[in-house]
Amino acid sequence: MVVITSAGWKVDENLDMKRVEKFGAGVVGVRIGMTAVDGLHSQQTFIFPGRLTVDPVTVSFWRDDAAVRNFSYGPGGHRRQMDIMRAEDLADRTSFTRFRVLHSVGSWYGGDPQLW
């Protein structure tokens, strides 16, 4: 499984950078807590030139759908951050997309995704 998430904000004179910073701090905390998550192969965050004019994205590679569900929706840091993000309206838009990989060629960080 490959998961791609993004978050974005309306960039104008009303942008509250405290919301952006709190969201970003939550992302950093979740990423640090992911190092030993069962079923996770790798994780990356991409921030593009132009800062917030293009939504930053995260990409993670997982063993299977169950591992993604357990991490994303089960108890723990990610679930807490999702609850905080929603309760405090920390982003103007978000996306969460899961892809089931049917075929791959090559390796990712030295591992063959078909063997995970």
VENUR-V987382 format. One record per residue. N is the residue number from 0. RES is the residue in one letter. PHI is phi in whole degrees, 0 to 359 (* if undefined). PSI is psi as a letter, one per 30 degrees, with the letter a starting at -180 (999 if undefined). D_CENTER is the distance of its C-alpha to the mean C-alpha in Angstrom with 2 decimals. Layout:
N/RES/PHI/PSI/D_CENTER ; N/RES/PHI/PSI/D_CENTER
//
This chain:
0/M/*/k/13.31 ; 1/V/239/k/10.66 ; 2/V/241/k/7.45 ; 3/I/238/k/6.36 ; 4/T/238/l/4.68 ; 5/S/213/l/6.79 ; 6/A/215/k/8.92 ; 7/G/211/l/12.52 ; 8/W/223/l/15.86 ; 9/K/286/j/19.44 ; 10/V/269/j/20.80 ; 11/D/206/a/24.43 ; 12/E/294/f/26.92 ; 13/N/264/g/25.51 ; 14/L/298/k/21.99 ; 15/D/267/j/21.53 ; 16/M/296/f/19.80 ; 17/K/296/e/19.72 ; 18/R/297/e/17.15 ; 19/V/297/e/14.96 ; 20/E/295/e/15.66 ; 21/K/294/e/15.04 ; 22/F/299/e/11.59 ; 23/G/300/e/10.91 ; 24/A/296/e/12.71 ; 25/G/296/e/10.64 ; 26/V/298/e/7.40 ; 27/V/300/e/9.96 ; 28/G/299/e/11.40 ; 29/V/295/e/8.64 ; 30/R/298/e/8.11 ; 31/I/298/e/11.91 ; 32/G/287/f/12.33 ; 33/M/274/f/10.58 ; 34/T/302/e/13.46 ; 35/A/244/g/15.74 ; 36/V/290/k/13.80 ; 37/D/299/k/16.08 ; 38/G/93/f/15.10 ; 39/L/272/k/12.24 ; 40/H/265/e/13.61 ; 41/S/201/l/11.31 ; 42/Q/215/k/8.05 ; 43/Q/216/l/8.07 ; 44/T/237/k/7.31 ; 45/F/238/k/9.90 ; 46/I/243/k/12.05 ; 47/F/263/l/15.04 ; 48/P/305/k/18.67 ; 49/G/97/g/19.74 ; 50/R/55/c/17.12 ; 51/L/268/g/16.03 ; 52/T/289/f/18.14 ; 53/V/239/k/15.36 ; 54/D/299/k/11.93 ; 55/P/293/l/9.42 ; 56/V/230/l/6.63 ; 57/T/245/k/4.08 ; 58/V/228/k/6.09 ; 59/S/225/k/7.02 ; 60/F/247/k/10.63 ; 61/W/232/l/12.23 ; 62/R/295/e/15.92 ; 63/D/198/l/16.12 ; 64/D/297/e/15.10 ; 65/A/298/e/16.48 ; 66/A/296/e/14.23 ; 67/V/297/e/11.08 ; 68/R/299/e/13.04 ; 69/N/300/e/14.32 ; 70/F/290/e/11.17 ; 71/S/289/e/9.44 ; 72/Y/245/f/12.82 ; 73/G/282/l/15.18 ; 74/P/295/k/16.41 ; 75/G/139/a/14.60 ; 76/G/299/e/12.41 ; 77/H/294/e/9.30 ; 78/R/300/e/11.99 ; 79/R/299/e/13.82 ; 80/Q/293/e/11.21 ; 81/M/297/e/10.79 ; 82/D/296/e/14.59 ; 83/I/296/e/15.07 ; 84/M/302/e/13.02 ; 85/R/288/e/15.19 ; 86/A/295/e/18.34 ; 87/E/258/g/18.32 ; 88/D/52/h/17.08 ; 89/L/278/f/14.77 ; 90/A/221/l/13.51 ; 91/D/276/f/15.80 ; 92/R/205/k/13.53 ; 93/T/218/l/10.13 ; 94/S/216/l/9.27 ; 95/F/218/j/7.86 ; 96/T/232/k/9.77 ; 97/R/253/k/10.95 ; 98/F/237/k/13.52 ; 99/R/268/j/16.31 ; 100/V/280/k/17.64 ; 101/L/265/f/21.40 ; 102/H/203/k/22.52 ; 103/S/218/l/21.48 ; 104/V/227/k/23.60 ; 105/G/93/a/23.27 ; 106/S/226/l/20.94 ; 107/W/230/j/17.53 ; 108/Y/52/h/17.99 ; 109/G/82/f/21.42 ; 110/G/245/k/20.64 ; 111/D/272/j/21.57 ; 112/P/304/f/18.83 ; 113/Q/287/f/21.78 ; 114/L/259/f/22.87 ; 115/W/289/999/19.82
//
